[in-house]
Amino acid sequence: MSLFNGTRLSNKVFKLDVDRMRQGWYSDKYFANILAMLEAESRAGEGYQGKYARDIGLDPTGLNVGDIEVEMQFFTRRPGKTVVVGVDKALCMLRHCTGYFDASGEWVETWQNLEVMAVQDGAITEYHGDPMRVQPVIRVRGRYRDFALLETPMLGILSRSSRIATNVYNVLRAAKGKPVLFFPARFDLHEVQAADGYAYDIAVARFNMDYKERLRPFVSTDAQGDWWGGAGGGTIAHAAIACFLGDTAAAMMAFARHLPADIPRIALVDFNNDSITDSLRTLKAMFDQYVSLMAAGEEEEAQKYVLFGVRLDTSGSMRDVNVPPLGDPVLDLGVTPRLVFNVRQALDSAWESWDLSPEQEEMAKAYCRNVRIVASGGFNPEKIARFEKLKVPVDIYGVGSSLLVNDKETNTDFTADVVRVKIYGEWHDMAKIGRRATDNPDLEPVDLSVF
């Protein structure tokens, strides 16, 4: 599946639309035009008749350019480090869609004639501004017209998946080892969830390897876990609280009663724009039931009433009532450091106002202080880094649309260049000016038969 287990995913996972991909349905049209041109040139049999070929030390006149073999390399120029994802799916395209339709319209596979080298998903490449020193993640040698149509979809999966993985990786670095919940599903087409969730999982694994951490991946939909065996998780939404007439505590008590104990109880506490009040009401209701069940010896049932956390999700256009105006009013909007500090203090001291027996006090104190704070809504690496610098007591970050960002800093577009051509049995450099064949020590031979 990746660098982290040494195996690769196959088409049993990806389920490519093979028939239409072979026909060029997903390819930029100029590749179909090129393919038609090369096929016709090959049939004509005249070979190269031009006058201005680059000097390669021999006369290319008559060379069968229609069937020419090329070396193509795939790379990105995202500044700094890129976490590479999408390699396995790109290789799967080569395995199932390299070939041609014969005169009778039957598909002829030629993938076995390719020489392919690639990195594993999860590898890191670095780019520092010199296009002559890119690090290819896939290198293909073979008859160009057999795989020309695949450039577009191969670049597409590499570009999107690597962008999301790298964005996730940078968020994890900013969070300094705190868990990051993957929340972008609602901001894009549902068809991309499996690929995006896989990119997130690879980024978490890469972060764990680089920083000796043991973070677990947390996705919000089952589709996001499809390629790697994960499952969606989550607790409650604003809509559910509305069904309970704005009573967050009642909604959470119903959730606790009816859902399995292994689903963490995380209360969403911004519905009424009073995060402290709704946190404390929920905390008290859950604790009272927890204590009652523990006293009755029903410890397993009591676990359903352990409040795992509260989630602060105040809109960026709102100021929570627990954040008195101070200075620039814009800085008071949304989930702010002051709001988190105030909620943490309220949670930690909540037990002090409860009517408790002496033996219940220690239990209550631990119960309150074990409640995590999940912060979501508008978080990106910059905001998370600011929270961490201020030592804001956030335990878990929920991050959504910023993981999809594609701007000057996060652009991870991949490019494919032909850098060599095979002429009379020997390879000759043939990259466009400003590019050249380059190497990457992480490239390894690929057996396409496994896909």
C-alpha positions as CSV (number, residue, x, y, z in Angstrom):
1,M,0.0,0.0,0.0
2,S,2.9,2.4,0.6
3,L,6.4,3.0,1.8
4,F,5.2,1.9,5.2
5,N,4.4,-1.7,4.4
6,G,6.3,-2.3,1.2
7,T,3.3,-3.4,-0.9
8,R,1.2,-1.7,-3.5
9,L,-2.5,-1.3,-4.1
10,S,-4.0,-2.9,-7.2
11,N,-7.1,-2.4,-9.4
12,K,-9.1,-4.4,-6.9
13,V,-9.0,-1.3,-4.8
14,F,-9.1,1.4,-7.5
15,K,-11.7,-0.1,-9.8
16,L,-10.6,2.0,-12.8
17,D,-13.0,2.8,-15.6
18,V,-10.6,0.9,-17.9
19,D,-12.7,0.8,-21.0
20,R,-13.2,4.6,-21.2
21,M,-9.7,5.3,-20.1
22,R,-8.3,3.2,-23.0
23,Q,-10.5,5.3,-25.3
24,G,-9.1,8.6,-24.0
25,W,-12.3,9.7,-22.2
26,Y,-10.2,11.2,-19.4
27,S,-7.4,12.5,-21.5
28,D,-6.8,16.0,-22.8
29,K,-7.9,15.9,-26.5
30,Y,-4.5,16.8,-27.9
31,F,-3.2,13.4,-26.7
32,A,-5.8,11.7,-28.8
33,N,-4.7,13.8,-31.7
34,I,-1.1,13.0,-31.1
35,L,-2.0,9.3,-30.9
36,A,-3.8,9.4,-34.2
37,M,-0.9,11.2,-35.8
38,L,1.7,8.7,-34.6
39,E,-0.4,5.7,-35.6
40,A,-0.9,7.2,-39.1
41,E,2.9,8.0,-39.3
42,S,3.7,4.4,-38.4
43,R,1.3,3.0,-41.1
44,A,2.7,5.3,-43.7
45,G,6.1,3.7,-43.3
46,E,8.2,6.7,-44.6
47,G,9.7,7.5,-41.2
48,Y,11.4,10.8,-40.3
49,Q,11.8,13.2,-43.3
50,G,12.6,16.4,-41.5
51,K,15.6,18.7,-41.7
52,Y,16.1,20.2,-38.3
53,A,16.5,17.3,-35.9
54,R,18.9,17.9,-33.0
55,D,22.4,16.7,-33.6
56,I,22.6,13.2,-32.1
57,G,25.6,12.0,-34.1
58,L,23.7,10.0,-36.7
59,D,21.3,10.5,-39.6
60,P,17.7,9.9,-38.4
61,T,16.2,10.0,-41.9
62,G,13.7,7.2,-42.2
63,L,13.5,6.6,-38.4
64,N,10.1,5.2,-37.5
65,V,9.0,8.1,-35.2
66,G,5.4,6.7,-35.2
67,D,6.7,3.8,-33.0
68,I,9.4,5.7,-31.2
69,E,10.3,4.6,-27.7
70,V,10.7,7.3,-25.1
71,E,11.7,7.8,-21.5
72,M,9.2,9.9,-19.6
73,Q,9.5,11.3,-16.1
74,F,6.8,12.5,-13.8
75,F,7.6,15.2,-11.2
76,T,6.3,18.2,-9.2
77,R,7.8,21.6,-8.6
78,R,6.0,22.3,-5.3
79,P,8.4,24.4,-3.2
80,G,10.1,22.5,-0.4
81,K,9.0,19.0,0.6
82,T,6.2,17.1,-1.1
83,V,4.6,13.9,0.4
84,V,4.0,11.9,-2.8
85,V,0.7,10.0,-3.1
86,G,-1.1,8.6,-6.2
87,V,1.8,6.6,-7.5
88,D,0.0,3.2,-7.1
89,K,-3.1,4.4,-9.0
90,A,-1.0,5.9,-11.7
91,L,0.9,2.6,-12.1
92,C,-2.4,0.8,-12.2
93,M,-3.4,3.0,-15.2
94,L,-0.2,1.9,-16.9
95,R,-0.9,-1.7,-16.2
96,H,-4.5,-1.8,-17.5
97,C,-4.5,0.9,-20.2
98,T,-1.2,0.6,-22.0
99,G,-1.7,-0.7,-25.4
100,Y,-3.7,-0.1,-28.6
101,F,-6.8,-1.0,-30.5
102,D,-6.0,-3.2,-33.5
103,A,-7.7,-3.0,-36.9
104,S,-10.7,-5.1,-35.7
105,G,-11.2,-2.9,-32.7
106,E,-9.8,-5.4,-30.2
107,W,-7.6,-4.1,-27.4
108,V,-4.0,-5.3,-27.4
109,E,-2.1,-5.0,-24.1
110,T,1.5,-3.9,-24.3
111,W,2.2,-3.0,-20.6
112,Q,4.6,-5.9,-20.4
113,N,6.9,-4.0,-22.8
114,L,7.3,-1.1,-20.5
115,E,10.2,-0.5,-18.2
116,V,8.9,1.4,-15.1
117,M,10.5,2.7,-12.0
118,A,8.6,4.5,-9.3
119,V,8.8,5.6,-5.7
120,Q,6.3,4.3,-3.1
121,D,3.3,6.3,-1.9
122,G,4.5,8.2,1.1
123,A,7.9,9.1,-0.3
124,I,9.2,12.6,0.0
125,T,10.6,14.8,-2.8
126,E,12.1,18.2,-2.5
127,Y,12.3,21.1,-4.9
128,H,14.3,24.2,-4.4
129,G,13.6,26.2,-7.5
130,D,15.9,24.6,-10.2
131,P,13.9,22.8,-12.9
132,M,17.0,21.0,-13.9
133,R,17.1,19.3,-10.5
134,V,13.6,17.9,-10.1
135,Q,13.1,14.5,-8.5
136,P,11.0,12.2,-10.6
137,V,8.5,9.9,-8.9
138,I,7.7,7.7,-11.9
139,R,9.9,6.9,-14.9
140,V,8.5,5.1,-17.9
141,R,10.3,3.7,-20.9
142,G,8.3,2.3,-23.8
143,R,6.6,3.0,-27.1
144,Y,5.1,6.4,-26.5
145,R,1.9,6.0,-28.4
146,D,1.0,3.0,-26.2
147,F,0.7,5.1,-23.1
148,A,0.3,8.7,-24.4
149,L,-3.4,8.9,-23.4
150,L,-2.5,8.2,-19.8
151,E,-0.5,11.3,-19.1
152,T,-3.6,13.4,-18.1
153,P,-5.2,11.0,-15.6
154,M,-1.8,10.0,-14.2
155,L,-0.8,13.6,-13.6
156,G,-4.3,14.2,-12.1
157,I,-4.1,11.6,-9.4
158,L,-0.5,12.5,-8.5
159,S,-1.2,16.2,-8.3
160,R,-4.4,16.1,-6.2
161,S,-3.3,13.3,-3.8
162,S,0.1,14.7,-3.3
163,R,-1.3,18.2,-2.6
164,I,-3.7,16.9,0.0
165,A,-1.1,14.7,1.6
166,T,1.4,17.5,1.8
167,N,-1.2,19.9,3.2
168,V,-2.1,17.4,5.9
169,Y,1.5,16.8,6.7
170,N,2.1,20.5,7.2
171,V,-1.0,20.8,9.4
172,L,0.3,17.9,11.5
173,R,3.7,19.6,11.9
174,A,2.0,22.8,13.0
175,A,-0.1,20.8,15.5
176,K,3.1,19.4,17.0
177,G,1.9,15.8,17.3
178,K,-1.7,16.5,18.3
179,P,-4.4,14.6,16.4
180,V,-6.0,16.2,13.4
181,L,-9.5,15.1,12.3
182,F,-10.0,15.0,8.5
183,F,-13.1,17.1,7.8
184,P,-13.0,18.2,4.1
185,A,-15.6,15.7,2.7
186,R,-18.4,18.3,2.6
187,F,-16.3,20.8,0.6
188,D,-15.8,18.7,-2.6
189,L,-17.3,16.0,-4.8
190,H,-18.1,12.7,-3.1
191,E,-16.2,10.9,-5.8
192,V,-12.9,12.1,-4.5
193,Q,-13.3,10.9,-0.9
194,A,-11.5,7.6,-1.2
195,A,-8.5,9.1,-2.8
196,D,-8.4,12.0,-0.4
197,G,-8.8,9.8,2.6
198,Y,-6.0,7.7,1.4
199,A,-3.7,10.7,1.0
200,Y,-4.6,11.8,4.5
201,D,-3.7,8.3,5.9
202,I,-0.4,8.3,4.1
203,A,0.4,11.8,5.4
204,V,-0.3,10.6,9.0
205,A,2.0,7.6,8.5
206,R,4.7,9.8,7.0
207,F,4.5,12.2,9.9
208,N,4.6,9.4,12.4
209,M,7.8,8.0,10.8
210,D,9.5,11.4,10.6
211,Y,8.7,12.5,14.1
212,K,8.5,9.2,16.0
213,E,4.8,9.8,16.8
214,R,1.9,7.3,17.0
215,L,-1.0,9.3,15.7
216,R,-4.0,7.5,14.4
217,P,-5.9,8.6,11.3
218,F,-9.4,10.0,11.9
219,V,-11.7,10.3,8.9
220,S,-15.3,11.4,8.8
221,T,-16.7,9.1,6.1
222,D,-16.4,5.4,5.3
223,A,-15.5,6.3,1.8
224,Q,-12.4,8.1,3.0
225,G,-11.2,4.9,4.6
226,D,-12.1,2.7,1.6
227,W,-8.6,2.2,0.1
228,W,-6.8,1.5,3.4
229,G,-9.4,-0.2,5.6
230,G,-10.4,2.7,7.7
231,A,-13.9,3.7,8.8
232,G,-15.6,7.1,9.3
233,G,-16.1,8.3,12.8
234,G,-17.9,11.2,14.5
235,T,-20.5,12.1,17.0
236,I,-23.1,14.8,16.6
237,A,-24.0,17.7,14.3
238,H,-25.7,21.0,14.8
239,A,-28.8,19.6,13.0
240,A,-29.2,17.0,15.8
241,I,-29.1,19.7,18.5
242,A,-31.8,21.5,16.6
243,C,-33.9,18.4,16.7
244,F,-33.6,18.6,20.5
245,L,-34.8,22.2,20.5
246,G,-31.3,23.6,21.0
247,D,-30.7,21.5,24.1
248,T,-27.1,20.3,23.6
249,A,-27.1,18.3,26.9
250,A,-30.3,16.5,26.0
251,A,-29.0,15.6,22.5
252,M,-25.7,14.2,24.0
253,M,-27.6,12.2,26.6
254,A,-29.7,10.6,23.8
255,F,-26.5,9.9,21.8
256,A,-24.9,8.3,24.9
257,R,-28.0,6.1,25.5
258,H,-28.3,4.8,22.0
259,L,-24.8,4.6,20.4
260,P,-22.1,2.0,21.2
261,A,-19.6,3.0,23.9
262,D,-16.6,2.8,21.6
263,I,-17.8,5.9,19.7
264,P,-16.2,8.8,21.5
265,R,-18.7,11.2,23.1
266,I,-17.7,14.7,21.8
267,A,-20.3,17.4,22.4
268,L,-20.6,20.2,19.8
269,V,-21.1,23.2,22.1
270,D,-21.5,26.3,20.0
271,F,-25.1,25.9,18.9
272,N,-26.3,28.6,21.2
273,N,-23.1,30.7,20.9
274,D,-22.4,30.0,24.6
275,S,-19.8,27.3,24.6
276,I,-19.2,27.3,28.4
277,T,-22.8,27.0,29.4
278,D,-23.5,24.2,27.0
279,S,-20.2,22.4,27.9
280,L,-21.0,22.6,31.6
281,R,-24.6,21.4,31.2
282,T,-23.6,18.5,29.1
283,L,-20.7,17.7,31.5
284,K,-23.0,17.6,34.5
285,A,-25.7,15.5,32.9
286,M,-23.2,13.0,31.6
287,F,-21.3,12.8,34.9
288,D,-24.5,12.3,37.0
289,Q,-25.5,9.3,34.9
290,Y,-21.9,8.0,34.9
291,V,-21.8,8.1,38.7
292,S,-25.2,6.5,39.1
293,L,-24.3,3.6,36.9
294,M,-20.9,3.1,38.5
295,A,-22.6,3.0,42.0
296,A,-25.0,0.4,40.7
297,G,-22.1,-1.8,39.5
298,E,-23.0,-1.2,35.8
299,E,-19.5,-0.2,34.8
300,E,-19.8,-1.3,31.1
301,E,-23.0,0.8,30.7
302,A,-21.3,3.7,32.6
303,Q,-18.7,3.9,29.8
304,K,-21.4,5.2,27.5
305,Y,-21.5,8.4,29.6
306,V,-17.9,9.3,29.6
307,L,-17.6,12.7,27.9
308,F,-14.6,12.4,25.7
309,G,-14.5,16.0,24.6
310,V,-16.2,19.2,23.7
311,R,-15.9,20.7,20.2
312,L,-15.6,24.4,19.8
313,D,-16.8,25.4,16.3
314,T,-17.9,29.0,16.6
315,S,-18.5,30.7,13.3
316,G,-15.8,33.1,12.0
317,S,-18.6,35.8,11.9
318,M,-19.6,35.3,15.6
319,R,-18.1,36.2,19.0
320,D,-18.9,33.7,21.6
321,V,-20.6,35.3,24.7
322,N,-17.7,34.0,26.8
323,V,-15.2,36.2,24.9
324,P,-15.7,39.8,26.1
325,P,-14.7,42.4,23.4
326,L,-11.0,43.3,23.6
327,G,-9.1,45.3,21.1
328,D,-9.6,44.4,17.4
329,P,-13.1,43.0,17.3
330,V,-12.1,40.7,14.3
331,L,-9.7,38.9,16.6
332,D,-12.6,38.0,18.9
333,L,-14.5,36.1,16.2
334,G,-14.7,32.3,15.8
335,V,-12.7,29.9,17.9
336,T,-10.1,32.1,19.6
337,P,-7.3,31.4,22.1
338,R,-9.3,33.2,24.8
339,L,-12.4,31.1,24.2
340,V,-10.4,27.9,24.5
341,F,-8.6,29.0,27.7
342,N,-12.0,30.0,29.2
343,V,-13.6,26.7,28.3
344,R,-10.7,24.7,29.7
345,Q,-10.8,26.6,33.0
346,A,-14.6,26.1,33.2
347,L,-14.3,22.4,32.6
348,D,-11.5,21.9,35.1
349,S,-13.3,23.6,37.9
350,A,-16.8,22.5,37.1
351,W,-16.8,19.8,39.9
352,E,-16.3,22.5,42.6
353,S,-19.9,23.6,42.3
354,W,-21.4,20.1,42.3
355,D,-23.0,18.5,45.3
356,L,-20.6,15.6,45.8
357,S,-19.8,13.1,48.5
358,P,-16.1,13.0,49.6
359,E,-15.5,9.8,47.7
360,Q,-17.1,11.3,44.6
361,E,-14.8,14.4,44.6
362,E,-11.7,12.7,43.2
363,M,-13.8,10.9,40.6
364,A,-15.4,14.2,39.5
365,K,-12.1,16.1,39.4
366,A,-10.6,13.4,37.1
367,Y,-13.7,13.2,35.0
368,C,-13.7,16.9,34.3
369,R,-10.0,17.3,33.6
370,N,-10.0,14.3,31.2
371,V,-12.5,16.0,28.9
372,R,-10.6,17.0,25.7
373,I,-11.1,20.2,23.7
374,V,-11.5,19.8,20.0
375,A,-11.2,23.0,18.0
376,S,-12.5,23.3,14.5
377,G,-13.7,26.0,12.0
378,G,-11.2,27.9,9.9
379,F,-8.0,26.1,11.0
380,N,-5.0,26.0,8.8
381,P,-1.2,25.6,9.5
382,E,-0.8,29.3,10.3
383,K,-3.7,29.4,12.8
384,I,-2.7,26.1,14.4
385,A,0.9,27.3,14.7
386,R,-0.3,30.5,16.4
387,F,-2.4,28.5,18.9
388,E,0.5,26.2,19.6
389,K,2.9,29.1,20.1
390,L,0.5,30.6,22.7
391,K,0.2,27.1,24.3
392,V,-3.6,27.2,23.9
393,P,-5.0,24.0,25.5
394,V,-6.5,22.4,22.4
395,D,-6.1,18.6,22.4
396,I,-7.4,17.9,18.9
397,Y,-7.8,20.0,15.8
398,G,-10.5,19.5,13.2
399,V,-9.4,20.7,9.8
400,G,-11.5,20.9,6.6
401,S,-11.4,23.1,3.6
402,S,-7.8,24.3,4.1
403,L,-6.6,20.8,3.4
404,L,-7.9,21.3,-0.2
405,V,-6.2,24.6,-0.8
406,N,-4.4,25.0,-4.1
407,D,-2.6,28.3,-4.2
408,K,0.9,29.6,-4.8
409,E,2.3,28.0,-1.7
410,T,0.4,24.7,-1.9
411,N,0.2,24.1,-5.7
412,T,1.5,20.5,-6.3
413,D,0.8,20.2,-10.0
414,F,2.8,17.4,-11.6
415,T,4.4,17.5,-15.0
416,A,5.5,14.7,-17.4
417,D,8.4,15.3,-19.7
418,V,9.9,13.1,-22.4
419,V,13.6,13.4,-21.6
420,R,15.1,10.6,-23.8
421,V,14.3,8.8,-27.0
422,K,15.5,5.5,-28.3
423,I,17.1,5.6,-31.7
424,Y,18.5,2.5,-33.4
425,G,18.8,0.7,-30.0
426,E,20.4,3.5,-28.1
427,W,19.0,6.1,-25.7
428,H,19.6,9.8,-26.6
429,D,18.8,12.9,-24.5
430,M,15.8,14.7,-26.0
431,A,14.3,16.9,-23.3
432,K,12.9,20.4,-24.1
433,I,15.3,23.2,-23.3
434,G,15.3,24.0,-19.6
435,R,14.7,20.4,-18.6
436,R,16.8,17.2,-18.5
437,A,16.6,13.6,-17.3
438,T,17.2,13.6,-13.6
439,D,17.4,10.9,-10.9
440,N,15.8,10.1,-7.6
441,P,17.4,7.5,-5.3
442,D,14.0,6.4,-4.1
443,L,13.0,5.1,-7.6
444,E,12.8,1.3,-7.7
445,P,11.8,-1.1,-10.4
446,V,8.1,-1.9,-10.7
447,D,6.4,-5.2,-11.6
448,L,3.2,-4.1,-13.3
449,S,1.8,-7.6,-13.2
450,V,0.9,-7.1,-9.5
451,F,-1.6,-4.3,-10.4
